[in-house]
Amino acid sequence: MRCVIARFPFDLVKSEVVAKMKGVKPEPVNGEYVIIGRHHYPVKQVGEVITRQDRRDFSAGEVTRALTRLGFTCRPAPGTEPAAPERSAVETAAAQLGGAPEQG
């Protein structure tokens, strides 16, 4: 698959990405990560290995889009799951009392 990372074109193949990451020790995950085999790699680490560019030259989003299109599972940073929509005070009280608020 052809993609552009840091203004440079790359022809990436899923099996080649897996082969390049084989034997690479995953760094601690602090931001977005990708699951390759049984390992969780930071997206920037994978981008650096597959492009041979400095990680400051590309964004995590560029690599995440490319890896997702190749069929890898990419996840957001731990602890940054989307928050549930806020409820009003009446809805919160009704939920605590076990009933639904009356519509008036």
Phi, psi and omega in degrees: 000135180271132177214164180243125177231123182056043177067011177246134180281142178225143172255104184255142176232136185305315182296327178289323177296315179300316181297320180292328182274350179295128181087355178272124181284126180295137174280164176300139182274119176242340182227214180298146179220163181233143179262118177235113186067235179257008185252149174253114181251140170300139182302320181295325178296315179297316179301320179295320182290314186282334181258344185058032177248160175292141183295343177285348183275348181221163179263158176297327180298320179299314182289319179300315179299315181296314182292324177295318178295332177282346178107008177278156176269119178247141183232153176288172180302142178302136179084006179246031178296148180299138180283150177290149179297143182288145178256155177286168180299322180294317180295321179295313180297317180297320179294323179290329180273352177088016179231171177262144179292145180284140177270125185235000000 
